[in-house]
Amino acid sequence: MDRLWAPWRAQYIREASASTEVDTDPGCFLCRGISSRDDRENLLVWRGAHSVVVLNRFPYNNGHLLVAPLVHRGTLGELSGPDLTEPIETVRTMISILDRMLRPHGYNVGLNQGKSAGAGLPGHLHWHVVPRWDGDTNFMPVLGHAKVIVESLLEFYDRLAAELADVLEP
């Protein structure tokens, strides 16, 4: 039997099984990244006045981003004004930038509000931006239970950070 190793998934599995409690602690990974100044270590690639862009540490595809408000809130009803509108505008901007960088054929964009809806971090709302290409679903996830990601997170982080520095002001 052939094996395809994806060691970065082990951390996700350990953390997901460690607790079944809803994370409402302001020390969540997004809040820790926002309060830290080590953006590359936290994969935080852009900071706005009311939102941030973070590379998904466990991506479905290359370029999988998380766009989150700076405030630790778990529902859309808890957001208003620029805390609600800036993340949506940031999603739009990120799609434009990913179009230039990766030339995907489409996107899955969405948020999971609440643990039963699939939110892995139910206490801090965030939008997923997942670039998609025709034919990007192949036999690997079905038969091999593995997803092939063609570029490392830090290589993509550096490319996206350079692109953002040319386009967006913090």
VOPAGU-2260 file (C-alpha; in pm, 1 decimal, decimal comma):
REM VOPAGU-2260
SITE   aa  ch    i         X         Y         Z
SITE  MET   A    0       0,0       0,0       0,0
SITE  ASP   A    1     131,1     344,4     -93,2
SITE  ARG   A    2     118,9     618,7     166,1
SITE  LEU   A    3      97,1     991,0     108,3
SITE  TRP   A    4     211,2    1181,3     414,5
SITE  ALA   A    5      34,2    1503,0     515,6
SITE  PRO   A    6     191,7    1573,5     857,1
SITE  TRP   A    7      41,8    1922,5     893,1
SITE  ARG   A    8    -301,8    1760,1     939,2
SITE  ALA   A    9    -191,5    1592,0    1266,1
SITE  GLN   A   10    -190,3    1923,3    1451,0
SITE  TYR   A   11    -547,3    1992,6    1335,4
SITE  ILE   A   12    -663,9    1647,3    1445,1
SITE  ARG   A   13    -498,4    1682,1    1788,0
SITE  GLU   A   14    -645,8    2026,6    1846,3
SITE  ALA   A   15    -991,2    1928,3    1719,0
SITE  SER   A   16   -1005,0    1623,1    1946,0
SITE  ALA   A   17    -865,1    1798,6    2251,4
SITE  SER   A   18   -1183,6    1991,1    2326,2
SITE  THR   A   19   -1544,8    1987,7    2224,7
SITE  GLU   A   20   -1618,3    2318,0    2397,0
SITE  VAL   A   21   -1717,4    2624,9    2198,1
SITE  ASP   A   22   -1425,5    2868,2    2188,8
SITE  THR   A   23   -1544,6    3200,6    2323,8
SITE  ASP   A   24   -1204,4    3286,5    2470,0
SITE  PRO   A   25   -1050,5    3601,5    2325,0
SITE  GLY   A   26    -727,8    3394,9    2316,6
SITE  CYS   A   27    -848,3    3210,9    2003,4
SITE  PHE   A   28    -593,8    3159,6    1723,8
SITE  LEU   A   29    -728,4    3461,9    1532,2
SITE  CYS   A   30    -713,0    3684,2    1840,8
SITE  ARG   A   31    -363,8    3554,6    1924,2
SITE  GLY   A   32    -251,4    3634,2    1569,3
SITE  ILE   A   33    -410,2    3979,2    1579,8
SITE  SER   A   34    -244,6    4063,9    1912,9
SITE  SER   A   35      94,0    3926,4    1804,7
SITE  ARG   A   36     332,3    4115,3    1579,7
SITE  ASP   A   37     479,7    3799,2    1428,2
SITE  ASP   A   38     249,2    3805,1    1127,4
SITE  ARG   A   39     439,9    3549,5     919,0
SITE  GLU   A   40     443,2    3294,6    1203,6
SITE  ASN   A   41      67,1    3346,2    1244,9
SITE  LEU   A   42      10,5    3349,0     866,2
SITE  LEU   A   43    -157,6    3688,1     908,1
SITE  VAL   A   44     -89,4    3842,0     568,9
SITE  TRP   A   45    -281,0    4171,8     592,1
SITE  ARG   A   46    -420,7    4398,7     863,2
SITE  GLY   A   47    -694,2    4652,1     801,2
SITE  ALA   A   48    -861,6    4895,1    1038,1
SITE  HIS   A   49   -1141,3    4643,6    1112,1
SITE  SER   A   50   -1035,3    4312,9     957,8
SITE  VAL   A   51    -745,5    4079,2     885,7
SITE  VAL   A   52    -654,1    3823,7     620,0
SITE  VAL   A   53    -499,0    3497,1     737,4
SITE  LEU   A   54    -384,1    3197,8     534,3
SITE  ASN   A   55    -575,2    2886,3     636,3
SITE  ARG   A   56    -323,5    2661,0     810,7
SITE  PHE   A   57    -520,2    2356,1     687,9
SITE  PRO   A   58    -611,0    2464,0     331,9
SITE  TYR   A   59    -852,6    2291,1      97,8
SITE  ASN   A   60    -668,7    2445,4    -199,4
SITE  ASN   A   61    -379,2    2680,0    -265,3
SITE  GLY   A   62    -476,2    3033,7    -175,8
SITE  HIS   A   63    -736,3    2932,4      88,5
SITE  LEU   A   64    -778,0    3246,5     299,4
SITE  LEU   A   65    -967,4    3343,8     613,3
SITE  VAL   A   66   -1101,6    3698,5     637,4
SITE  ALA   A   67   -1201,5    3795,8     990,7
SITE  PRO   A   68   -1314,4    4105,6    1176,1
SITE  LEU   A   69   -1071,8    4224,0    1442,6
SITE  VAL   A   70   -1340,5    4185,8    1708,8
SITE  HIS   A   71   -1403,9    3844,5    1866,0
SITE  ARG   A   72   -1771,2    3783,6    1777,5
SITE  GLY   A   73   -1937,1    3457,8    1680,3
SITE  THR   A   74   -2245,6    3571,7    1485,7
SITE  LEU   A   75   -2330,8    3817,5    1212,5
SITE  GLY   A   76   -2587,8    3973,3    1444,3
SITE  GLU   A   77   -2306,5    4078,7    1677,4
SITE  LEU   A   78   -2129,3    4273,1    1402,2
SITE  SER   A   79   -2225,0    4616,3    1270,5
SITE  GLY   A   80   -2077,1    4910,5    1086,2
SITE  PRO   A   81   -1720,1    4867,3     962,5
SITE  ASP   A   82   -1673,1    4548,0    1167,6
SITE  LEU   A   83   -1927,7    4392,7     930,7
SITE  THR   A   84   -1865,6    4580,9     606,3
SITE  GLU   A   85   -1484,3    4588,7     596,6
SITE  PRO   A   86   -1446,8    4207,5     604,7
SITE  ILE   A   87   -1691,4    4174,6     313,2
SITE  GLU   A   88   -1505,3    4442,2     116,0
SITE  THR   A   89   -1181,0    4262,4     200,7
SITE  VAL   A   90   -1323,1    3934,7      64,4
SITE  ARG   A   91   -1398,9    4115,7    -262,3
SITE  THR   A   92   -1047,9    4264,5    -276,7
SITE  MET   A   93    -882,7    3931,0    -198,5
SITE  ILE   A   94   -1073,4    3761,3    -479,3
SITE  SER   A   95    -944,9    4027,4    -719,6
SITE  ILE   A   96    -587,1    3972,3    -602,1
SITE  LEU   A   97    -615,5    3592,3    -614,6
SITE  ASP   A   98    -757,3    3624,2    -967,9
SITE  ARG   A   99    -432,8    3792,3   -1074,9
SITE  MET   A  100    -203,6    3562,9    -878,4
SITE  LEU   A  101    -359,5    3219,0    -926,9
SITE  ARG   A  102    -614,3    3255,9   -1209,6
SITE  PRO   A  103    -872,2    3020,0   -1055,5
SITE  HIS   A  104   -1189,3    2932,4   -1243,6
SITE  GLY   A  105   -1413,2    3008,7    -944,2
SITE  TYR   A  106   -1436,6    3039,3    -566,4
SITE  ASN   A  107   -1614,3    2896,4    -269,0
SITE  VAL   A  108   -1676,5    3187,6     -32,0
SITE  GLY   A  109   -1862,8    3143,6     292,4
SITE  LEU   A  110   -1877,4    3139,5     666,0
SITE  ASN   A  111   -1990,2    2879,1     913,2
SITE  GLN   A  112   -2181,7    3038,7    1198,7
SITE  GLY   A  113   -2195,7    2804,1    1496,7
SITE  LYS   A  114   -2037,4    2467,9    1568,6
SITE  SER   A  115   -2325,4    2266,1    1420,2
SITE  ALA   A  116   -2281,9    2455,1    1094,8
SITE  GLY   A  117   -1922,1    2337,3    1077,0
SITE  ALA   A  118   -1743,3    2631,0    1239,4
SITE  GLY   A  119   -1408,4    2506,8    1365,5
SITE  LEU   A  120   -1374,3    2833,3    1558,2
SITE  PRO   A  121   -1731,1    2927,1    1649,1
SITE  GLY   A  122   -1634,0    3218,9    1875,1
SITE  HIS   A  123   -1464,9    3431,7    1607,7
SITE  LEU   A  124   -1657,6    3470,7    1284,0
SITE  HIS   A  125   -1452,0    3445,0     965,6
SITE  TRP   A  126   -1512,8    3402,4     595,0
SITE  HIS   A  127   -1337,9    3132,6     392,6
SITE  VAL   A  128   -1216,3    3224,8      44,3
SITE  VAL   A  129   -1124,8    2905,5    -144,1
SITE  PRO   A  130    -999,2    2932,8    -503,8
SITE  ARG   A  131   -1127,7    2650,6    -727,1
SITE  TRP   A  132   -1018,2    2517,8   -1065,0
SITE  ASP   A  133   -1207,1    2301,1   -1310,7
SITE  GLY   A  134   -1102,0    1947,1   -1231,3
SITE  ASP   A  135    -942,2    2027,4    -894,1
SITE  THR   A  136   -1143,3    1749,1    -735,9
SITE  ASN   A  137    -972,0    1426,2    -826,9
SITE  PHE   A  138    -926,4    1075,5    -691,4
SITE  MET   A  139    -682,3    1171,7    -412,7
SITE  PRO   A  140    -940,4    1290,6    -155,4
SITE  VAL   A  141   -1180,9    1010,5    -244,9
SITE  LEU   A  142    -944,8     714,4    -261,6
SITE  GLY   A  143    -635,0     840,9     -85,0
SITE  HIS   A  144    -804,1    1055,1     181,4
SITE  ALA   A  145    -543,1    1321,7     101,9
SITE  LYS   A  146    -547,2    1662,0     -63,3
SITE  VAL   A  147    -256,3    1769,1    -279,9
SITE  ILE   A  148    -149,7    2128,7    -210,5
SITE  VAL   A  149     108,9    2241,3    -464,5
SITE  GLU   A  150     273,5    2531,3    -277,5
SITE  SER   A  151     387,8    2559,0      84,3
SITE  LEU   A  152     203,2    2800,0     313,1
SITE  LEU   A  153     509,5    3016,4     373,6
SITE  GLU   A  154     597,2    3037,6       3,0
SITE  PHE   A  155     240,9    3147,0     -73,7
SITE  TYR   A  156     242,9    3382,3     227,8
SITE  ASP   A  157     551,0    3559,4      89,0
SITE  ARG   A  158     401,3    3589,4    -261,1
SITE  LEU   A  159      66,1    3717,4    -130,3
SITE  ALA   A  160     230,0    3959,6     115,4
SITE  ALA   A  161     436,0    4106,8    -170,0
SITE  GLU   A  162     124,6    4141,5    -386,4
SITE  LEU   A  163     -70,9    4304,1    -102,6
SITE  ALA   A  164     210,5    4549,2     -31,3
SITE  ASP   A  165     175,6    4671,7    -390,3
SITE  VAL   A  166    -203,8    4696,2    -379,6
SITE  LEU   A  167    -337,1    4764,0     -29,3
SITE  GLU   A  168    -246,3    5003,8     243,8
SITE  PRO   A  169    -284,8    4877,3     602,5
